[in-house]
Amino acid sequence: MSENWAKRERRTNQLARAAANYLFNQRTQSSNQLYGLCKLTWITNSYEGPQAAYVESTKKPALGEIFERDYLAASMDEVAADISTIVASPAIKPLILSETGFTNFYKAYRNTAREWIDDNLDSVLPLLKSAYRLGTDTQGLKLIRKIQQFPGIPKANHEKQLMRPEYLLTPALFALDPRLRFPLINGNEGVKNLLGRLKVADAPLDDQYQSMIGLYGKGGIVDAADLDQAGRDLPDFIAINGKRPTKKLLEEKPVQGSELPLKDESDIQSLQRERTVVNRRIHNKLTNKLKTCLSDYTLLEGASKPAMFDVLVKDFDRKGADLLIEVKSSVEAAHIRMAIGQLFDYWFRINGNAEPRMAILVPSTPDDATKKLLQWLEIGLLWFSGEKLTSCSNWLADLVG
C-alpha cells in the first residue's frame, strides 16, 4: 500500500488504546463495548476523507458502543468533544477526527461477530486486556495460541459457514498492542501473499505468527504496520531460504554531520570533486523530500550491491507499473550521464526485459538540452520548485499532481 496507510494503521492503534484505557478502567465491560473496540479497526469501500461512508456506518457507531452514547445524530466534532470530556484528555480529539480503520471486515459476519463476542465474552475480554498490556513477542504467541482454541464465527443465515476467529481478533490485538508488533493475520490478499512467500500459508496460526514477527528488523520493517505494508505489495526485500534481498522500505536519510554515505559510492569514483559532504547532503535532502511528497505510494530502495537504486515507486500509475528514480545532487551533464547509465543498469537487474519506467530527480530546473536528451530517451525528469514536485514529462503529470 503506502507509508500513509501504515500511518493510518498507527493512528488506529493510538485511538483504540486511548479508548481501551478508558474502557478497561471501568468496573465492568460489556460484549457490546468489546464489539465496538474491534469495530474501530473496520472500514468500508469508502474510507477516505471526512465524508467517507465508513465514518457514519462504522466509526461513529463503534465509538458510541464503546462509550455507551447515541452518536447517530451527532457530528464528528460533537463526538470528539464529548469523548474528550469523558476521558478527560484533549489528545483523543484529533485521533477521532482523523482517518482511522484499516480492515474491510466481511459484511456477512459483521452482525454475527457481535453475537459471537457475547457468546465468548469470558475468553475475549481477558484476551483484549492482555493485548493492551502486551510486553513481549512471547506473550503475543500465548495470545495466538488462545485464539487457536476459539470456535469459528458463523455467517449470517448460514451458521455452518464459519470464519476463522483470527480475522476478527488479530486486527483488534494489533490495535491494542503498545509496541505495535502484533501482526495482522486476516483474510487480506496481502497477508495471504506474505504467508505464501514465507511458506506457512497452510501452517497452524502460531507458526504463521512466528514467521511474521521474524521479519522485524529486516528490509526496513520496524513494526506491524510496516509488515502489513510489505505484505500488501510483496516486493523482493525479504530474505527467504538463503536468497539475499534486493530491496527494502525507503528510509529517512541523514542530512547532518560529516558521515553522509551515498548508496553507490563505487559509481561516484569518476566524479571525485563532487564527493563532498555538501553534495551528499543535497542528495539525501532530495530523497527525503521525495519520500514525503510521495507518501501515498510504497517506496523502496536498493539493498543489494548489484542494484543500489535510490527510489522505486510501486504502482506509480495506479495501473501496476513501477517507476525507478535516480537522485542526483547536480544538474551538470556528468551527473545526468551517470544517472542514465545507472537507471538502465538497475532496471534490467531488477525487472529484466520489462518496459522501463524511469526518471531522474535533480535539485533545480535543468537546461533545455538535458530536457530534450531525457525526452528522447523516454526518461522522466523531476525537480522541486520550493516544496512542490515538478516535471516537464507529461506522463508523470499524475504523479507530481
C-alpha positions as CSV (number, residue, x, y, z in Angstrom):
1,M,0.0,0.0,0.0
2,S,1.8,3.1,1.2
3,E,3.5,4.8,4.1
4,N,0.4,6.9,4.6
5,W,-1.6,3.7,5.0
6,A,0.9,2.5,7.6
7,K,0.4,5.8,9.4
8,R,-3.3,5.3,9.3
9,E,-2.9,1.9,11.0
10,R,-0.7,3.5,13.7
11,R,-3.3,6.2,14.3
12,T,-5.9,3.5,14.7
13,N,-3.6,1.9,17.3
14,Q,-3.5,5.2,19.2
15,L,-7.2,5.7,19.1
16,A,-8.0,2.1,20.1
17,R,-5.6,2.3,23.0
18,A,-7.0,5.6,24.2
19,A,-10.5,4.1,24.1
20,A,-9.3,0.9,25.8
21,N,-7.6,2.9,28.6
22,Y,-11.0,4.3,29.5
23,L,-12.9,1.1,29.0
24,F,-10.6,-1.2,30.9
25,N,-10.6,1.1,33.9
26,Q,-14.3,0.7,34.3
27,R,-15.7,-1.8,36.7
28,T,-17.3,-3.9,34.0
29,Q,-17.0,-4.3,30.2
30,S,-19.9,-5.5,28.1
31,S,-19.7,-7.6,25.0
32,N,-21.2,-4.6,23.1
33,Q,-18.3,-2.4,24.2
34,L,-15.7,-5.0,23.1
35,Y,-17.5,-5.3,19.8
36,G,-17.1,-1.5,19.4
37,L,-13.4,-1.8,20.2
38,C,-13.0,-4.4,17.4
39,K,-15.1,-2.3,15.0
40,L,-12.7,0.7,15.4
41,T,-10.4,-1.2,13.1
42,W,-13.0,-1.6,10.3
43,I,-13.6,0.4,7.2
44,T,-15.9,0.1,4.2
45,N,-15.2,0.6,0.5
46,S,-15.5,4.4,1.1
47,Y,-12.8,5.2,3.7
48,E,-11.0,8.4,2.6
49,G,-11.9,12.0,3.6
50,P,-14.2,13.4,6.2
51,Q,-17.4,12.5,4.3
52,A,-16.3,8.9,3.8
53,A,-19.2,6.4,4.3
54,Y,-17.3,4.4,6.9
55,V,-17.5,7.3,9.3
56,E,-21.3,7.1,9.7
57,S,-21.7,3.4,9.2
58,T,-18.7,2.1,11.2
59,K,-16.6,4.6,13.1
60,K,-19.3,6.6,14.8
61,P,-21.3,3.6,15.9
62,A,-18.1,1.9,17.2
63,L,-17.4,4.9,19.4
64,G,-21.0,5.0,20.6
65,E,-20.8,1.4,21.6
66,I,-17.5,1.8,23.5
67,F,-18.6,4.9,25.4
68,E,-22.3,3.9,25.6
69,R,-23.6,7.0,23.8
70,D,-26.0,7.6,21.0
71,Y,-23.9,9.5,18.4
72,L,-26.1,8.7,15.3
73,A,-27.4,12.3,15.1
74,A,-24.2,14.0,16.3
75,S,-21.4,15.5,14.1
76,M,-17.9,14.1,14.4
77,D,-16.8,17.3,16.0
78,E,-19.5,16.8,18.7
79,V,-18.5,13.2,19.1
80,A,-14.8,14.1,19.5
81,A,-15.7,16.9,22.1
82,D,-17.9,14.6,24.1
83,I,-15.4,11.7,24.3
84,S,-12.6,14.1,25.1
85,T,-14.7,15.2,28.1
86,I,-15.4,11.6,29.1
87,V,-11.8,10.5,29.1
88,A,-10.6,13.9,30.3
89,S,-8.0,14.2,27.6
90,P,-8.0,16.6,24.6
91,A,-5.4,14.4,22.9
92,I,-8.1,12.0,21.7
93,K,-9.9,14.6,19.7
94,P,-7.6,14.7,16.7
95,L,-7.5,10.9,16.6
96,I,-11.2,10.7,16.4
97,L,-11.3,13.4,13.7
98,S,-8.5,11.8,11.6
99,E,-8.8,8.9,9.2
100,T,-8.6,5.6,11.1
101,G,-9.6,1.9,10.5
102,F,-7.8,-0.4,8.1
103,T,-9.7,-3.7,7.5
104,N,-12.7,-4.2,5.4
105,F,-14.2,-6.8,7.6
106,Y,-16.5,-9.3,5.8
107,K,-20.1,-7.8,5.7
108,A,-21.8,-11.2,6.1
109,Y,-20.0,-11.6,9.5
110,R,-20.3,-8.1,10.9
111,N,-23.5,-8.7,12.8
112,T,-22.8,-12.3,13.9
113,A,-19.4,-11.1,15.2
114,R,-21.3,-9.2,17.9
115,E,-23.2,-12.3,18.9
116,W,-20.0,-14.4,18.8
117,I,-18.3,-12.0,21.2
118,D,-21.3,-12.2,23.6
119,D,-21.1,-16.0,23.5
120,N,-17.3,-16.0,24.2
121,L,-17.1,-12.9,26.4
122,D,-15.3,-14.7,29.3
123,S,-12.5,-15.6,26.9
124,V,-12.4,-12.5,24.6
125,L,-12.3,-9.9,27.4
126,P,-9.0,-11.2,29.1
127,L,-7.5,-11.7,25.6
128,L,-8.1,-8.0,24.7
129,K,-6.9,-6.8,28.1
130,S,-3.7,-8.8,27.7
131,A,-3.1,-7.3,24.3
132,Y,-3.4,-3.8,25.8
133,R,-0.6,-4.7,28.3
134,L,1.4,-6.8,25.9
135,G,5.2,-6.6,26.6
136,T,6.9,-9.3,24.5
137,D,6.5,-11.4,21.4
138,T,6.5,-14.5,23.6
139,Q,3.4,-13.1,25.4
140,G,1.9,-12.4,22.0
141,L,2.5,-16.1,21.0
142,K,0.5,-17.1,24.0
143,L,-2.4,-15.0,22.8
144,I,-2.2,-16.5,19.4
145,R,-2.4,-20.0,20.9
146,K,-5.5,-18.9,22.8
147,I,-7.1,-17.7,19.5
148,Q,-6.5,-21.1,18.1
149,Q,-8.9,-22.5,20.7
150,F,-11.8,-20.2,19.8
151,P,-14.7,-21.6,17.7
152,G,-15.3,-20.1,14.3
153,I,-17.6,-17.2,13.7
154,P,-20.9,-18.2,11.9
155,K,-22.0,-16.4,8.7
156,A,-25.4,-14.6,8.8
157,N,-28.1,-17.0,7.7
158,H,-25.5,-19.7,7.1
159,E,-24.4,-20.9,10.5
160,K,-22.3,-23.7,9.2
161,Q,-20.1,-21.4,7.2
162,L,-17.5,-20.3,9.8
163,M,-15.0,-17.6,9.6
164,R,-11.6,-18.0,11.3
165,P,-11.6,-16.1,14.6
166,E,-8.2,-14.5,13.9
167,Y,-9.8,-12.5,11.1
168,L,-11.8,-10.6,13.8
169,L,-9.3,-10.7,16.7
170,T,-5.8,-10.1,15.2
171,P,-6.7,-6.6,13.9
172,A,-8.0,-5.7,17.4
173,L,-4.9,-7.1,19.1
174,F,-2.7,-5.2,16.6
175,A,-4.7,-2.0,17.5
176,L,-4.2,-2.6,21.3
177,D,-0.6,-3.6,21.3
178,P,1.5,-0.8,22.9
179,R,4.6,-2.0,20.9
180,L,2.7,-2.2,17.6
181,R,4.3,-5.6,16.9
182,F,1.3,-7.9,16.9
183,P,0.8,-8.9,13.2
184,L,-2.4,-8.8,11.2
185,I,-3.3,-12.3,10.2
186,N,-6.6,-12.0,8.4
187,G,-8.1,-12.7,5.0
188,N,-6.4,-9.8,3.3
189,E,-4.9,-10.7,0.0
190,G,-1.5,-9.2,1.0
191,V,-1.4,-11.3,4.2
192,K,-2.2,-14.4,2.1
193,N,0.6,-13.5,-0.3
194,L,3.1,-12.9,2.5
195,L,2.2,-16.1,4.3
196,G,2.6,-17.9,1.0
197,R,6.0,-16.4,0.4
198,L,7.0,-17.5,3.9
199,K,5.7,-21.0,3.1
200,V,3.3,-21.0,6.1
201,A,0.0,-20.4,4.3
202,D,-1.3,-23.7,5.4
203,A,0.6,-23.9,8.7
204,P,-1.0,-23.5,12.2
205,L,-1.7,-20.0,13.4
206,D,1.2,-19.9,15.9
207,D,3.7,-20.9,13.1
208,Q,2.3,-18.1,10.9
209,Y,2.8,-15.6,13.8
210,Q,6.4,-16.7,14.5
211,S,7.3,-16.5,10.8
212,M,5.8,-13.0,10.5
213,I,7.5,-11.5,13.6
214,G,10.7,-13.0,12.4
215,L,10.7,-10.3,9.7
216,Y,11.1,-7.4,12.1
217,G,14.4,-5.6,11.7
218,K,14.7,-6.8,8.1
219,G,14.2,-4.8,4.9
220,G,13.3,-1.7,6.8
221,I,10.4,-3.4,8.7
222,V,10.1,-1.8,12.1
223,D,6.6,-2.6,13.3
224,A,3.4,-4.4,12.3
225,A,2.2,-1.5,10.2
226,D,5.4,-1.8,8.1
227,L,4.9,-5.6,8.0
228,D,1.4,-5.1,6.6
229,Q,2.6,-2.6,4.0
230,A,5.2,-5.2,2.9
231,G,2.7,-7.9,2.7
232,R,0.3,-5.9,0.5
233,D,3.0,-5.1,-2.1
234,L,5.3,-8.1,-1.6
235,P,8.4,-6.6,-3.0
236,D,11.5,-8.8,-3.1
237,F,13.2,-7.4,0.0
238,I,12.7,-10.4,2.3
239,A,15.5,-12.9,2.7
240,I,13.9,-16.4,2.4
241,N,15.7,-19.7,2.0
242,G,19.1,-18.1,1.8
243,K,18.2,-15.7,-1.1
244,R,19.6,-12.3,-0.4
245,P,17.0,-9.4,-0.5
246,T,17.3,-6.8,-3.3
247,K,15.0,-4.1,-1.9
248,K,13.9,-2.6,1.4
249,L,11.4,0.0,2.5
250,L,12.7,3.5,1.8
251,E,14.2,5.1,4.9
252,E,14.9,8.6,6.0
253,K,18.4,9.8,5.1
254,P,20.9,11.7,7.3
255,V,21.4,15.4,6.4
256,Q,23.7,16.5,9.3
257,G,27.2,15.5,10.3
258,S,30.3,14.6,8.3
259,E,29.5,10.9,7.8
260,L,26.8,11.0,5.0
261,P,27.1,7.9,2.9
262,L,25.6,7.7,-0.6
263,K,24.1,4.5,-1.8
264,D,26.6,3.6,-4.5
265,E,30.0,5.0,-3.8
266,S,31.7,2.9,-6.5
267,D,29.8,4.7,-9.2
268,I,30.9,8.1,-7.9
269,Q,34.6,7.5,-8.2
270,S,34.7,9.2,-11.6
271,L,33.3,12.4,-10.0
272,Q,35.7,12.8,-7.2
273,R,35.2,16.6,-7.0
274,E,31.5,16.1,-6.3
275,R,32.1,13.6,-3.5
276,T,31.7,16.2,-0.8
277,V,29.6,16.4,2.3
278,V,27.6,19.2,0.7
279,N,26.6,17.1,-2.3
280,R,25.8,14.1,-0.1
281,R,23.6,16.3,2.0
282,I,21.8,17.7,-1.1
283,H,21.2,14.1,-2.4
284,N,19.8,12.9,0.9
285,K,17.6,16.0,1.4
286,L,16.1,15.5,-2.1
287,T,15.5,11.8,-1.3
288,N,13.7,12.8,2.0
289,K,11.6,15.4,0.2
290,L,10.6,12.8,-2.4
291,K,9.7,10.4,0.4
292,T,7.4,13.0,2.0
293,C,5.9,14.1,-1.3
294,L,5.1,10.6,-2.5
295,S,4.0,9.2,0.9
296,D,0.8,7.8,-0.7
297,Y,2.9,5.3,-2.5
298,T,5.0,2.4,-1.3
299,L,8.7,3.5,-1.8
300,L,11.6,1.1,-1.9
301,E,15.4,1.4,-2.2
302,G,18.1,-1.0,-3.4
303,A,19.5,-3.3,-0.7
304,S,21.9,-5.4,-2.7
305,K,25.2,-4.3,-4.2
306,P,24.4,-5.0,-7.9
307,A,21.4,-2.7,-7.8
308,M,21.7,0.1,-5.2
309,F,19.0,2.2,-6.7
310,D,17.7,5.3,-4.9
311,V,13.9,5.0,-5.1
312,L,11.4,2.6,-6.7
313,V,7.8,3.9,-6.6
314,K,5.4,0.9,-6.6
315,D,2.4,1.2,-8.9
316,F,3.1,4.8,-9.7
317,D,0.4,5.0,-12.4
318,R,-2.2,3.0,-10.3
319,K,-2.1,0.5,-13.2
320,G,0.5,-1.8,-11.8
321,A,3.7,-0.2,-13.3
322,D,6.7,0.7,-11.1
323,L,8.8,3.8,-11.5
324,L,12.6,3.8,-10.9
325,I,14.1,7.1,-9.8
326,E,17.8,8.1,-9.6
327,V,18.5,11.1,-7.4
328,K,21.3,13.4,-8.3
329,S,22.8,16.3,-6.4
330,S,23.7,18.4,-9.5
331,V,22.2,19.1,-13.0
332,E,25.6,19.0,-14.6
333,A,26.0,16.8,-17.6
334,A,28.3,14.3,-15.9
335,H,25.7,13.6,-13.3
336,I,22.9,13.2,-15.9
337,R,25.0,10.8,-17.9
338,M,25.8,8.8,-14.9
339,A,22.2,8.7,-13.9
340,I,21.2,7.4,-17.3
341,G,23.6,4.6,-17.1
342,Q,22.6,3.7,-13.6
343,L,18.9,3.7,-14.4
344,F,19.2,1.3,-17.4
345,D,21.5,-1.0,-15.4
346,Y,19.4,-1.0,-12.3
347,W,16.2,-1.5,-14.3
348,F,17.5,-4.5,-16.2
349,R,18.8,-6.1,-13.0
350,I,15.6,-5.8,-11.1
351,N,13.0,-6.0,-13.9
352,G,14.7,-7.7,-16.8
353,N,13.1,-7.1,-20.2
354,A,10.0,-5.3,-18.8
355,E,9.3,-2.0,-20.4
356,P,11.3,0.6,-18.4
357,R,9.7,3.4,-16.5
358,M,12.5,5.6,-15.2
359,A,13.1,9.2,-14.0
360,I,15.9,11.4,-12.7
361,L,15.4,13.8,-9.7
362,V,17.7,16.8,-9.8
363,P,17.9,19.7,-7.3
364,S,17.0,22.5,-9.7
365,T,15.4,23.3,-13.1
366,P,17.6,21.6,-15.8
367,D,18.5,23.2,-19.1
368,D,16.8,22.6,-22.4
369,A,19.5,20.3,-23.7
370,T,19.0,18.0,-20.7
371,K,15.2,18.0,-21.1
372,K,15.5,17.1,-24.8
373,L,18.0,14.3,-24.1
374,L,15.9,12.7,-21.5
375,Q,12.7,13.1,-23.5
376,W,14.5,11.3,-26.4
377,L,15.5,8.5,-24.1
378,E,11.9,8.4,-22.6
379,I,13.3,9.1,-19.1
380,G,11.3,11.3,-16.9
381,L,12.7,14.4,-15.3
382,L,11.8,15.6,-11.8
383,W,12.8,18.6,-9.7
384,F,11.5,20.6,-6.8
385,S,10.1,24.1,-7.1
386,G,10.1,25.0,-3.5
387,E,8.3,22.1,-1.8
388,K,6.4,21.2,-4.9
389,L,7.5,18.3,-7.1
390,T,7.7,19.4,-10.7
391,S,8.1,17.7,-14.0
392,C,8.3,18.5,-17.7
393,S,7.4,14.9,-18.6
394,N,3.7,14.7,-19.4
395,W,3.5,11.0,-18.5
396,L,4.5,12.0,-14.9
397,A,1.7,14.6,-14.5
398,D,-0.5,12.5,-12.3
399,L,2.5,11.6,-10.0
400,V,3.5,15.2,-9.4
401,G,-0.1,16.4,-9.3
